């Protein structure tokens, strides 16, 4: 006989060294409290980690646009031309393009914290190099080369998008994954929108020297990025925690559902020697295993929380359980066969998928062309934005005003993005028409600027159409449309790889566009440059109208609703496909 906390006698039966408690209330209470504490701790770590990753993505975009108001003057300072500006803008995009591939590859083998630390060190190095590029020792080539290389290094350090997306996918469950990734994209867009304004505000800092080091409106963006990345590096070192198996979203979700239903399953629980573990981490691992087993036997899970069903399905897919064992647990043999088919698809080579499904290959080429031209056109106008604005505005505060102007274009895009999201949520507007309308607006903007010399009105109309409206509409839906085409053909298999190819084409467009912009720019005659941009916009518009398969209009997507999972057991993604 032993006594519990209420001084009640408990009969202990010892049989074959197995201890069975007649009364388990104290033990269950202890387990519940301990689980809740561990869950709360894990959630806090998760929130801190996601916040840090969001900060990395946000300031990565700030690094791109913060030089827009002053890059024209910095180029002149080192003896550069419009070609130099094009190389500087392209170098940052090229660095990010390469880093997306390299860092994304190493994220499979190294810890996220190590990768983020390396990227921040590179950002600090590139920012410092940018701040000292004006010291050219009387050789213009050295100054211009330093300016280009510093932006390439900074772009490589800021190219953590693939790593950040991989991190978010690792620690989130399917039902919340799209929300977090969409929020990260919104923060990126916000970072690019506010970055010219930050560059303009830095111009108010009066010039001063620290020894031989000059700090003024031209070099202040580099010093700002150096300080900001150093602070972010310290935050990563001291506060970022690499995700462990215990932080996997599936396990966390099972714990939450189990702790609320544990008392309903008391008769199925047993206490053993694991409860005496001195290691809290080992206790937590054991509790997760116990709770997962309880969840499988809990008949109320599917009715109480759809997310838990998703997690169980995901866990069974990733475990070594056989289909014959998993079917009784879930009571959905048809789901298991579909999951096995998806696994077989995912195991196929991406080349075999494209070879076997010509429709996917054709769609891939189409959307590569679309995304490339959208980004290339933006790159052309982004490169010469500050230069053209300085010709329109001859006031003393020209560089400051240009930052406010382009920042305003960014905020216009954010407002438009919110409107688009609302319209799509209400299912009042299809993605296809959004893309076509956005490309039409880009074409109108390019046509408005297709003159020998720009006037103020043409400049404003062109940049509002291209930067503020057209690009926002087109780039918002082009990748999501391709994802929907994939879901309608091969499901979710290899979506990550194929969408990665589409994204890479956009990055490449943002490298090529600025290069052509710098090469074709002639301040005495802008017609050749803008005729080239208009030609690209025509190709883009007719490609979206004539080449995109019209059967995409038959595909209708509803927003994912966790409460409807019981009626949509076959769906594990954030959108339901209805034909």
C-alpha positions, -999 to +999 in steps of 0.1 A: +000+000+000+012+035-008-004+069-002-012+096-028-012+134-023-047+132-008-035+108+018-056+080+002-044+044+002-036+030-032-034-007-037-003-018-056-003-052-073+031-066-082+030-092-108+060-102-130+077-069-121+049-049-137+034-022-114-002-013-120-019+015-101-055+013-090-057+051-088-038+071-114-051+107-107-019+120-092+003+105-118-019+118-146-020+152-130+018+153-128+021+141-164-003+168-176+014+196-158+048+185-170+036+182-206+020+216-205+052+231-193+073+214-220+048+224-247+048+260-236+086+260-236+087+245-271+062+270-284+082+299-271+113+286-288+094+281-320+080+317-319+115+331-312+130+311-340+104+321-366+107+358-355+145+356-361+140+340-395+115+366-405+140+393-395+166+377-417+142+377-447+130+412-440+165+428-438+177+407-467+152+426-489+162+459-472+197+453-483+185+452-519+166+485-521+184+506-495+209+519-521+183+529-547+183+566-537+221+570-537+236+543-560+236+568-589+258+592-570+280+564-556+286+552-592+296+587-603+319+590-572+339+560-584+339+571-620+312+548-631+284+550-657+249+536-661+266+503-671+283+503-636+249+508-620+235+478-640+264+456-629+259+467-592+222+458-593+228+426-612+256+416-588+233+415-558+207+394-576+234+371-589+247+366-554+213+357-541+206+334-571+238+315-564+233+315-526+197+301-530+212+270-546+243+266-525+228+274-491+197+254-499+218+224-507+239+227-475+208+231-454+203+193-459+236+186-442+243+214-418+224+231-390+202+261-397+220+281-371+254+275-388+241+286-422+224+317-408+256+326-389+277+322-421+252+343-441+253+371-415+291+372-415+291+375-453+265+403-451+287+422-426+318+417-448+299+428-480+284+459-462+318+470-449+333+465-484+306+486-499+312+514-473+349+515-483+345+511-521+351+549-526+387+544-516+399+535-551+436+547-548+430+569-578+420+540-600+384+540-612+385+503-620+393+494-584+365+515-571+339+502-596+351+466-591+349+470-553+314+483-556+302+454-578+320+427-558+307+440-524+271+438-536+277+403-549+290+392-515+261+410-497+236+394-521+251+359-514+249+365-477+213+377-480+203+347-502+188+326-474+153+323-488+155+286-496+170+279-462+144+299-444+116+282-463+131+249-455+132+258-418+096+270-418+085+237-435+104+217-409+087+233-378+052+238-390+023+215-397+007+214-431-024+234-420-003+263-408+026+261-433+011+282-460+002+309-435+037+312-422+053+311-457+028+337-470+036+359-441+074+355-448+067+366-484+047+396-472+076+406-450+100+403-479+077+426-500+075+450-471+113+450-467+117+459-504+090+486-501+104+504-471+141+501-480+142+531-503+126+552-476+153+540-451+179+550-477+163+585-479+162+589-441+199+581-439+207+610-461+197+633-433+227+622-413+253+650-416+286+639-431+314+632-406+347+614-404+360+587-380+397+591-386+401+586-423+367+569-426+340+589-443+303+585-433+278+604-455+246+599-474+264+577-500+282+554-476+256+554-448+236+525-463+266+503-460+272+513-424+236+508-416+236+473-430+269+465-412+254+475-378+221+459-385+236+426-396+260+425-366+231+429-342+212+402-361+242+379-359+244+383-321+207+376-318+211+344-339+241+333-318+224+338-284+187+332-291+182+310-322+179+273-314+182+246-340+149+226-343+150+192-326+128+162-332+108+173-302+100+205-320+085+189-351+051+203-356+034+169-359+046+158-324+037+191-308+002+189-323-002+154-310+008+165-275-017+193-275-045+171-285-034+143-262-031+165-231-067+176-234-080+141-239-057+122-216-082+119-188-106+102-212-081+075-218-068+068-183-077+032-184-053+027-214-024+044-197+002+026-176+031+039-155+065+023-158+101+028-151+104+056-177+086+079-152+117+079-131+141+092-157+164+119-145+168+134-180+141+158-189+148+155-226+145+117-224+112+121-204+099+143-232+109+119-259+091+091-240+060+112-234+058+120-271+060+083-280+034+075-253+011+103-265+013+093-301+003+058-292-026+072-272-036+093-301-039+063-324-063+047-300-083+078-294-116+076-312-123+113-306-093+128-324-109+130-358-139+147-344-121+171-321-093+184-343-086+180-380-050+191-376-042+160-355-054+137-382-031+155-406-002+150-383-010+113-378-011+108-415+022+126-420+038+107-392+027+073-406+040+084-440+074+091-426+076+061-403+084+025-409+048+013-402+034-010-429+001-001-445-015-031-429-007-017-395-016+019-403-050+011-417-065-001-385-051+030-367-067+055-390-096+035-403-089+049-438-074+022-461-081+044-492-061+072-477-032+048-472-032+037-508-032+073-520-003+081-496+017+052-510+010+064-546+022+099-535+054+084-520+061+065-552+056+097-572+080+116-549+106+089-552+106+093-590+133+114-606+122+149-616+135+142-651+113+110-653+083+130-642+089+156-669+095+129-695+064+110-687+041+140-684+047+163-714+020+186-701+040+194-670+071+200-691+053+224-714+037+243-684+071+245-668+086+262-699+057+286-701+059+297-665+097+300-667+093+324-695+066+344-677+085+347-644+117+355-662+102+384-682+083+398-653+115+401-632+136+412-661+113+441-669+113+452-633+151+449-632+154+473-661+133+500-644+147+493-610+183+499-622+177+533-637+151+545-612+174+568-592+191+581-624+159+590-642+144+605-611+174+628-606+169+641-641+132+648-634+139+663-600+168+688-600+163+700-564+190+696-538+170+669-520+167+648-552+182+616-537+160+619-506+128+625-526+136+595-549+136+572-519+102+584-508+089+581-544+099+545-548+090+536-513+055+549-521+054+526-551+062+497-527+034+506-503+010+509-532+019+474-541+013+462-505-022+477-505-029+461-539-016+428-525-041+429-497-069+437-520-059+408-543-058+384-513-093+395-502-107+391-537-092+356-541-104+346-507-139+356-517-134+337-550-145+367-570-114+368-592-094+340-608-056+340-608-055+338-645-072+371-650-051+387-623-019+377-642-032+388-676-043+422-662-010+427-644+009+420-676-013+443-695-006+471-670+031+464-673+028+467-711+010+501-707+037+513-684+065+503-708+046+520-737+042+552-717+080+555-713+089+546-749+101+580-759+134+597-767+132+618-735+110+613-705+087+640-691+076+640-655+041+628-663+053+598-684+079+589-658+053+588-630+027+569-651+053+544-663+067+536-628+032+534-612+021+510-638+052+488-638+065+491-602+034+498-582+007+479-599+017+455-627+047+438-610+027+434-578-002+417-597+019+395-619+045+383-595+019+375-568+001+348-588+026+334-613+041+309-590+009+300-573-008+294-607+020+269-616+015+252-582-022+248-590-014+233-624+008+208-607-018+199-581-043+193-610-019+169-627+007+151-606-005+163-572+021+174-547+049+153-559+081+172-567+064+206-564+093+219-544+118+212-571+097+224-600+086+256-581+123+261-573+131+261-610+104+287-616+117+309-588+153+306-601+141+318-635+128+349-618+161+355-601+179+351-634+156+377-649+165+401-622+202+395-631+198+399-669+174+429-669+198+453-651+227+442-673+207+451-705+195+483-688+230+495-682+243+485-717+214+501-736+211+533-715+219+565-733+209+597-715+204+615-747+181+589-763+161+566-741+140+551-769+163+521-776+162+510-740+125+514-735+117+499-768+135+468-757+115+468-724+083+473-744+092+443-766+097+421-735+063+433-722+046+424-754+061+389-753+050+386-717+014+397-724+008+374-754+025+345-736+001+348-707-029+351-730-021+325-757+003+300-740-013+294-706-036+264-709-072+276-707-083+245-687-067+263-657-099+283-656-117+251-647-096+247-615-111+264-585-094+266-552-109+272-517-089+284-487-080+257-463-102+254-433-090+233-404-125+227-392-135+210-424-108+184-423-133+157-414-151+163-447-118+165-467-098+135-454-080+131-486-065+165-486-032+172-468-024+205-484-036+241-477-059+242-507-088+220-517-089+212-554-124+211-569-131+205-606 
